[in-house]
Structures are given as C-alpha cells and as structure tokens.
Amino acid sequence: MSTSPESKIATVKTIVSTIGSVAAAAMVARSVARDYLPPEFHDYLYFGLRSFINKLSRQLTMVIYEFDGFRENEIYNAANLYLASRVSPEIQRLKISKNASDNNINVAMEINESFTDVYNGVKFNWCLVSKKAPTREYYNHDDMNGSSSRSDQRSLELTFHRKHKTLALNEYLLFILNDVKIRKQEEKTVKLFTVDTKMVYTSHPTAWTSVNLDHPAKFETLAMDIDLKEKVMKDLDNFVQRRDYYRKVGKAWKRGYLLYGPPGTGKSSLIAAMANYLNFDIYDLELTDIRSNSELRRLLVATGNRSILVVEDIDCSMELHDRADADAIKALIRQNQRRGFHDENKVTLSGFLNFIDGLWSSCGDERIIIFTTNRKDKLDPALLRPGRMDVHVNMSYCTPCGFRLLASNYLGVTEHKHFEEIEDLIKEVEITPAEVAEQLLKDSDPDIALSGLIEFFDVKRKENEEAKAKAKAREKELEELAAKVNEEKQDIEKNEVVLDE
C-alpha cells in the first residue's frame, strides 16, 4: 500500500506539533516547579527522572579513577597500558612519552579519546576523561622525588551493555590485569638497586636508587659444572611456579641461596645470570652502611616483589657469625648505654634473622635472598639452616668443563691441541675461572692465548705452594702459641696449688 507525499507531510507536521506541545508543557512545568516548589522537591524530581532514564538505558558505565585517595589505582594503570598496546587506526590522538631509564617509547590514549575493544564477542567502549580539580600531591613510584602535583582528576570510563556486568568484573578486567602483568615482565628492564646512605640517615621512604643492570652474564656463558648449573636453573623454575604451594603450606614465597667459594669463582656472575634468567631486579645490600634494625627493616620492606636481595661477603660485612662473644657484646652495649648511646644503633643477629625468615619476611612475594662468602666455615650455623639458606652452591675452582666453555666464549674454539694438557693441569693446580678468563683475554689467537695459559699454570703452582707454606707456617705458629699459653696456664695452676698448701 503506497502513501501519498501529502499524507507523509501531514504525519511529519503532526509529530513536530506534538513534540512542540510536549516541550512547551515541560517548560511550563519546570517554571512552576522552580517558582513554587521547595529545593528539596527539585532534587527529588531530578534524581527520580534520572533513575527512570537509567532504567530505560541498556548501557552501564564503570568509572575507574587514576588514584584511590593518595594511592595509585592498579586497575587504571593496567587498563591504560592495555589500551596502549591495542592502539587502532580509529584513535586520532595519542600521548607519546619516554623516561630516561626506559628503552622504548611509551604510547597512551590522549584525553577525551575513545576506543572500542572486543572480548569474547562483547564490545567494551573505553574513554579517557579529565576533570579539573584542586591541586593535590600524589605519591608516584616512578618519580624519584616520591610525589607529584596534579591539577586534574583523570579516569577511564568503561561502557558496555548492562547484561555483561558479571563478564566485565569477573573476566574482562582480570584478563587485562593478567595480560599487562605478563607484558610488563617480558618488557621489563632489570635494575640494580643500591642504598643511598644520605636518604637512609634522613629516614627517607625511598632510600633505594637504581641503574639498569647491563651485566651480560647468562647461564649459557657461566663457567660452572653443567650438573650444578642445571640444578640451580631447575630450582629457580620450580620456585617461581609454586606460588599456590607456598600459600597452601603457610610459608612466605621466598628462597634462600648461599654461594660460597674462593674469590674469582663466579659468584657475582651467577647472581647476574639468575637475575637475567628470571628477569628479577637486584637489591644490593651493604650491611656495614646500616646503623640499626629499624633502618634495615625500612629498607627490606621497600624492596619490590620478583626481586633478588644480595648480601655479599657476609662473613666480612658484619660480625653476625660471632655468637660466642654474645656476653662481651651485651657488656659493650651496657657500656655504651652508660655513655649515652642506644643499643638500637646496631644491626643485631636476631634482628637480621627476623627479616630473613621471621614475620617481616612475609612482606612481599617471590623474593630470593642470596648470601655470598669466601669462608663458609666462619658463618654462624643459624644463618645456614634450611628456611634461611635453602640451597648451598659451592663455587669451586675451574674445572675442565668450565675451561672448555670459557675457551668457546673467549676464543671461539671447541677443540685444540692444547686442550688435553690444560685439562690435566686444571686437575692438578687450583685456578679460578676469573684467572683463566684473564689469560684468554690477552690474545685473540687461540695458539698464543692457550700457550700463555699453560705458562701461567707454572706461576700459579708456585703461588699456591707459597700460600700453602705460609698457611702451614701460620698454623704451626698458632699451635706453638697455644702450647705456650697452655704451659703458662699449667704453671699458674701449680703455683696456686703450692700457695694453697
């Protein structure tokens, strides 16, 4: 059935006339309500009308603010990074930035831009909104000064059909958080943190300063026994995959390693290889710079998750191993108190152990603690038990397997006429991987470098013999001194018996 143009025009006129009448009636009602009804009734009508309109709408909007009070909103940061990774041609304006410590250019949505994402066939519309607000101070983890000033309040608005509310809360947002976590870990630049003593002494909350860790060490290049290397790698893999297991058994998600052996055996290189392998940051803690347990507690609480805390040469850094002199230490503390000092100005063994496996050790997840020492026998047994140092790694002198790996890395050769002779010498003479590497660095010609290494073995053999002779002489001297002290003690006891008689 066809409709004539005249009837269509009449219909349009009727619709326009009806709309005009409704609008005029609404204006009159608004004027009457404003002049004769109290303000409380205005608010009641406004919120009632808004509620009625919202019920008719099929869309639901979630507002995700950048800050929750003075703390960063994890969902906002994750969504911001997620949207930046899914930039499409639909977006007209982008925000570009780069921090001095970053290797890549950062891309983000600009204010008032919108983007539609599709998850499991459902459309989710994102929009970045900024509203003017009074200037406030916000704590920023990426800001070395600790805080930043902002005169606007930013938020991300997520709009979707209201029937997908459960999907958005229970799946979509969790998917974004997990996706960004994985991406950040993959793109992360490993950092080396050290303590700024000036900030420690002024009780600054962020006393750790960092630089990018550019150490090239990897497990493939370490001059270690293959079985030991595989054991460490397997233990690391097992550790990072057992979060639920640690929660189940009620243990803090941490792992302790003790690396011990002579200087130059690759302890520092192994730590760097572990950090590069796991993509964990390193926190290098020098205990001699710490004055008290409270300072130590503040520093350890400030370390991040997925990190390695390193205390090198722990046998030399503090007298933590000397528990036999506990009474003398207590007497010294009492003496200092009489002089006006406080016993808190000292890192104690009990305080240090409490941070390793006590209540404070649970302040964080996926932490690795590494001690290094040249003299394992000098350490207090309390530091070595499982739960504190779970894995003991003996960084020994260079082995034939380690030498072949060094020759391949430094000279690019896997076989040579001098290999057999060098391997026999390695079994006879104690030589560290660092010393072997130093000799191989002297020349790029394998014949010259390996010949020089063979000559160095003669020098090293003499050095070892001299060192052993000195150690033996020193041991004999100590035995003679002990015997002399014992004789004097016996003489004193005899004299005391004579006097008593």
C-alpha positions in Angstrom: 0.0 0.0 0.0 1.5 3.3 -1.1 1.3 6.6 0.8 1.0 9.9 -1.0 3.5 12.7 -0.3 0.7 14.8 1.1 -0.1 12.2 3.8 3.6 11.9 4.7 3.9 15.7 5.1 0.8 15.7 7.3 2.2 13.0 9.5 5.5 14.9 10.0 3.6 18.0 10.9 1.6 16.1 13.5 4.8 14.7 15.0 6.5 18.1 15.1 3.4 19.7 16.6 3.2 17.0 19.3 6.9 17.4 20.2 6.4 21.2 20.4 3.4 20.8 22.7 5.3 18.4 25.0 8.3 20.7 25.1 6.1 23.7 25.9 4.3 21.8 28.6 7.7 20.7 30.1 8.9 24.3 30.1 5.8 25.5 31.9 6.1 22.6 34.5 9.7 23.5 35.0 8.9 27.2 35.6 6.1 26.4 38.0 8.2 23.9 39.9 11.1 26.3 40.2 8.9 29.2 41.4 6.5 27.3 43.8 8.1 24.1 44.9 10.9 23.9 47.6 14.5 23.0 46.5 14.2 19.6 48.2 11.4 18.7 45.9 13.6 19.8 42.9 16.3 17.3 43.9 13.7 14.6 44.4 12.3 15.2 40.9 15.8 15.4 39.3 17.0 12.1 40.8 13.7 10.4 40.1 13.8 11.4 36.5 17.5 10.4 36.2 16.7 7.0 37.8 13.8 6.5 35.3 16.1 7.3 32.4 18.8 5.0 33.6 16.4 2.1 33.9 15.4 2.7 30.3 19.1 2.7 29.2 20.7 -0.6 28.3 24.3 0.7 28.9 26.3 0.6 32.1 29.4 2.8 32.7 32.1 1.9 35.2 34.4 4.8 36.2 38.0 3.9 37.0 39.9 6.7 38.7 43.6 7.1 38.4 44.1 7.4 42.1 42.3 5.8 45.1 42.9 8.6 47.7 46.6 9.1 47.5 47.4 5.6 46.1 47.7 4.6 42.5 44.8 2.6 41.2 46.2 -0.7 39.8 43.2 -1.3 37.5 43.6 2.2 36.0 47.3 1.7 35.3 46.8 -1.8 33.9 43.9 -0.6 31.6 46.0 2.3 30.4 48.8 0.0 29.4 46.4 -2.5 27.9 44.7 0.1 25.7 48.1 1.5 24.6 49.1 -2.0 23.3 45.8 -2.2 21.3 46.1 1.2 19.5 44.0 1.1 16.4 43.6 3.5 13.4 40.3 4.7 15.0 42.2 6.7 17.6 43.1 10.1 16.2 45.3 11.5 19.0 47.9 9.6 21.1 50.1 10.6 24.0 53.8 9.9 23.5 56.5 9.9 26.3 59.8 8.3 27.3 61.5 8.1 30.6 65.3 8.4 30.8 65.5 4.8 32.2 63.3 3.3 29.6 64.5 1.8 26.3 61.2 2.1 24.5 58.8 5.0 23.7 55.6 4.9 25.7 52.3 5.2 23.9 48.9 6.0 25.6 45.5 7.4 24.8 45.0 11.1 24.9 42.3 12.8 27.0 38.7 12.5 25.5 39.7 9.8 23.1 37.7 6.6 23.0 38.4 3.1 21.8 36.1 0.0 21.4 37.6 -3.3 22.5 36.0 -6.7 21.8 36.3 -9.5 24.4 34.6 -12.8 23.9 32.4 -11.2 21.3 31.3 -8.4 23.6 32.0 -4.7 22.8 33.6 -2.6 25.6 33.9 1.1 25.0 36.8 3.0 26.7 37.1 6.7 27.1 39.8 8.7 28.9 38.2 11.6 30.9 39.9 14.5 32.7 38.2 16.9 35.1 39.6 20.0 36.7 40.3 19.6 40.4 42.2 21.4 43.2 45.9 20.8 43.1 46.9 17.7 45.1 50.0 15.8 45.9 50.1 12.2 44.7 52.7 9.5 45.5 54.3 8.2 42.3 56.5 5.1 42.3 58.3 6.2 39.1 59.1 9.7 40.5 62.4 9.8 42.3 61.1 12.6 44.5 58.3 10.4 45.7 55.3 12.6 44.8 53.9 14.8 42.0 51.4 17.6 41.8 48.3 17.3 39.7 45.6 19.8 39.0 43.2 17.4 37.2 41.4 14.2 38.1 41.7 11.5 35.4 39.6 8.5 35.0 38.8 5.8 32.4 35.1 5.2 31.7 34.2 1.7 30.6 30.8 1.4 28.9 29.0 -1.7 27.9 25.6 -3.4 27.8 24.5 -3.9 31.4 23.8 -7.6 30.9 27.6 -8.2 30.6 28.3 -6.7 34.1 29.4 -10.1 35.5 31.6 -10.8 32.5 33.3 -7.4 32.9 34.0 -7.8 36.6 34.9 -11.5 36.8 36.7 -12.0 33.5 37.4 -8.9 31.4 39.1 -6.7 34.0 41.0 -9.7 35.4 42.1 -10.6 31.9 43.5 -7.0 31.5 45.4 -7.2 34.8 47.0 -10.5 33.9 47.8 -9.5 30.3 49.6 -6.4 31.5 51.4 -8.2 34.2 52.9 -10.7 31.7 53.7 -8.0 29.2 55.4 -5.8 31.8 57.5 -8.7 32.9 58.5 -9.5 29.4 59.4 -5.9 28.5 61.0 -5.2 31.9 64.5 -3.8 32.1 66.3 -5.5 35.0 67.6 -2.9 37.5 70.3 -2.9 40.1 69.3 -1.1 43.3 71.7 0.2 45.9 71.2 2.1 49.1 71.6 5.9 49.2 73.1 6.3 52.7 72.1 10.0 52.8 68.5 9.1 52.3 68.8 6.3 54.9 70.1 8.6 57.6 67.3 11.1 56.9 64.7 8.3 57.2 63.6 8.9 53.5 60.9 6.4 52.5 62.7 5.6 49.1 66.3 5.1 50.0 66.9 2.7 47.1 68.4 4.2 43.9 68.7 2.2 40.7 70.5 1.8 37.5 69.9 -0.6 34.6 71.6 -3.9 35.0 73.6 -4.3 31.8 75.5 -7.4 33.0 75.7 -9.9 30.1 76.0 -13.0 32.3 73.8 -15.9 31.3 73.7 -19.5 32.4 74.9 -20.5 29.0 78.1 -18.5 29.5 78.9 -19.4 33.1 82.0 -21.5 33.7 80.2 -23.8 36.1 79.8 -27.6 36.3 76.9 -28.5 34.0 75.1 -30.6 36.6 75.3 -27.8 39.2 74.2 -25.2 36.7 71.2 -27.3 35.7 70.4 -27.9 39.4 70.2 -24.2 40.0 68.1 -23.5 37.0 65.7 -26.3 37.8 65.4 -24.9 41.4 64.6 -21.4 40.1 62.0 -22.7 37.7 60.4 -24.8 40.5 60.4 -21.8 42.8 58.6 -19.3 40.5 55.9 -21.8 39.6 54.9 -22.8 43.2 53.0 -19.8 44.5 49.9 -21.8 45.4 52.0 -24.4 47.1 53.7 -21.9 49.3 50.4 -20.4 50.2 49.0 -23.9 50.9 51.8 -24.9 53.3 51.8 -21.5 55.0 55.3 -20.3 54.0 56.5 -17.0 52.7 57.1 -17.2 49.0 60.9 -16.8 49.2 64.0 -18.8 48.5 67.5 -18.5 50.1 70.8 -19.2 48.4 74.3 -19.4 49.8 77.1 -19.0 47.3 80.5 -19.9 48.8 83.9 -20.4 47.4 87.2 -18.6 46.8 87.3 -15.2 45.2 87.1 -15.2 41.4 85.0 -18.3 41.1 82.0 -16.5 39.6 79.6 -15.8 42.5 78.7 -12.3 41.2 78.3 -13.6 37.7 75.9 -16.3 38.9 73.8 -13.7 40.6 73.6 -11.6 37.4 72.7 -14.7 35.4 69.9 -15.6 37.9 68.5 -12.0 37.6 68.7 -12.1 33.8 67.1 -15.6 33.7 64.2 -14.7 35.9 64.0 -11.0 34.9 64.2 -10.1 38.6 65.6 -6.8 39.9 68.7 -7.0 42.2 68.8 -5.2 45.6 72.4 -5.0 46.7 72.5 -4.5 50.5 75.8 -3.5 52.2 75.2 -4.2 55.9 78.0 -2.0 57.0 76.1 1.0 55.8 73.1 0.2 58.0 73.1 1.5 61.6 70.2 -0.1 63.2 67.5 -2.8 62.9 64.9 -0.2 62.2 66.8 1.1 59.2 67.3 -2.5 58.0 63.5 -3.1 58.4 62.6 0.0 56.4 64.9 -0.9 53.6 63.7 -4.5 53.3 60.1 -3.5 53.3 60.8 -1.1 50.5 62.1 -3.8 48.2 59.8 -4.9 45.3 58.3 -8.3 44.5 60.1 -10.6 42.0 63.5 -9.4 43.2 66.8 -10.7 44.5 68.3 -9.4 47.7 72.0 -9.8 47.7 74.3 -9.6 50.8 77.9 -10.2 49.5 80.8 -11.3 51.7 78.6 -11.7 54.7 81.5 -13.1 56.7 83.3 -9.8 56.3 80.4 -7.3 56.3 79.3 -7.8 59.9 80.1 -9.9 63.0 76.9 -11.8 62.6 78.8 -15.1 62.9 80.4 -14.4 66.3 77.8 -15.6 68.7 80.5 -16.8 71.2 81.1 -13.3 72.2 77.5 -12.5 72.9 78.2 -11.8 76.6 81.0 -9.4 75.5 78.7 -7.7 73.1 76.0 -7.3 75.7 78.6 -5.8 78.1 79.6 -3.3 75.4 76.0 -2.4 74.8 75.6 -1.7 78.5 78.7 0.4 78.5 77.5 2.4 75.5 74.2 3.0 77.2 76.0 4.5 80.2 77.8 6.8 77.8 74.6 7.9 76.2 74.3 5.6 73.3 71.4 3.3 72.5 71.5 -0.4 71.7 69.2 0.2 68.7 72.1 1.7 66.8 73.3 -1.7 65.8 72.1 -4.4 63.4 71.9 -7.5 65.6 72.0 -11.1 64.6 68.4 -11.8 66.0 67.1 -8.7 64.1 68.8 -9.7 60.9 67.4 -13.3 61.1 63.9 -12.0 61.8 64.0 -10.2 58.5 65.1 -13.4 56.7 62.5 -15.8 58.0 60.5 -14.1 60.7 57.3 -12.1 60.4 58.9 -9.4 58.2 60.0 -11.9 55.6 56.3 -12.3 54.6 56.1 -8.6 53.5 56.3 -9.4 49.8 56.1 -12.3 47.3 58.5 -14.1 45.0 61.7 -13.0 46.8 65.1 -14.6 46.5 67.8 -13.9 49.2 71.4 -14.6 48.3 74.4 -14.6 50.7 78.0 -14.9 49.3 81.0 -15.8 51.3 84.6 -16.9 50.8 84.6 -18.7 54.1 81.5 -20.8 54.8 83.1 -22.2 58.0 83.2 -18.7 59.5 79.4 -18.3 59.4 77.0 -18.8 62.3 75.0 -22.1 61.9 71.9 -20.1 62.5 72.4 -18.4 59.1 72.8 -21.7 57.2 69.8 -23.8 58.2 67.0 -24.6 55.7 64.4 -21.9 55.6 67.1 -19.3 55.6 69.6 -20.6 53.1 67.7 -23.4 51.3 70.3 -24.0 48.6 74.1 -24.1 49.2 76.1 -23.6 45.9 79.8 -24.4 46.1 81.6 -22.1 43.6 84.7 -24.2 43.1 87.9 -23.7 41.2 87.8 -24.0 37.4 87.0 -27.5 36.1 87.8 -29.0 32.6 84.2 -28.4 31.7 84.3 -24.8 32.8 87.6 -24.3 30.8 86.1 -25.6 27.6 83.1 -23.2 28.0 85.5 -20.3 28.6 87.6 -21.2 25.6 84.5 -21.4 23.4 83.2 -18.0 24.7 86.5 -16.1 24.6 88.3 -17.8 21.6 85.5 -19.3 19.7 87.2 -22.8 19.7 85.7 -26.1 20.9 88.8 -28.2 20.2 92.5 -27.5 20.2 95.8 -29.4 20.5 96.5 -27.8 24.0 93.1 -28.7 25.5 94.2 -32.1 26.9 97.3 -30.7 28.5 95.4 -27.7 30.0 92.7 -30.0 31.4 95.3 -32.2 33.1 96.9 -29.1 34.6 93.5 -27.9 35.9 93.1 -31.1 37.8 96.5 -30.5 39.5 96.6 -26.7 40.0 93.9 -24.7 41.8 92.9 -21.9 39.4 89.8 -19.8 39.4 87.6 -19.2 36.3 88.4 -15.5 36.6 92.1 -16.2 36.3 91.6 -18.5 33.3 89.4 -15.8 31.6 92.0 -13.2 32.2 94.7 -15.3 30.4 92.3 -16.0 27.5 91.6 -12.3 27.1 95.3 -11.5 26.4 95.2 -12.5 22.8 92.5 -13.4 20.2 94.8 -16.1 18.6 93.9 -19.4 20.2 97.5 -20.7 19.9 99.0 -17.7 21.7 96.3 -17.4 24.3 96.3 -21.1 25.3 100.1 -21.2 25.3 100.1 -18.3 27.7 97.6 -20.1 29.9 99.9 -23.1 30.1 102.8 -20.9 31.2 100.5 -19.2 33.8 99.9 -22.6 35.4 103.6 -22.7 36.4 103.3 -19.3 38.0 100.0 -20.3 39.7 101.5 -23.6 41.0 104.3 -21.6 42.7 101.9 -19.1 44.2 99.7 -21.9 45.6 102.8 -23.7 47.1 103.9 -20.4 48.7 100.4 -19.8 50.0 100.1 -23.3 51.4 103.6 -23.0 53.0 102.6 -19.7 54.7 99.3 -21.2 55.9 101.2 -24.2 57.3 103.7 -21.9 59.0 100.9 -19.8 60.4 99.1 -22.9 61.6 102.3 -24.1 63.3 102.8 -20.7 64.9 99.3 -20.8 66.3 99.9 -24.3 67.6 103.1 -23.3 69.3 101.4 -20.2 70.8 98.5 -22.3 72.1 101.0 -24.8 73.6 102.8 -21.9 75.3 99.6 -20.5 76.7 98.7 -24.0 77.9 102.1 -24.4 79.7 101.7 -20.9 81.3 98.2 -21.9 82.4 99.6 -25.2 83.9 102.4 -23.3 85.7 99.8 -20.8 87.2 97.7 -23.7 88.4 100.7 -25.4 90.0 101.7 -22.2 91.8 98.1 -21.8 93.1 98.3 -25.4 94.5 101.7 -24.6 96.2 100.2 -21.4 97.7 97.2 -23.3 99.0 99.5 -25.9 100.7 
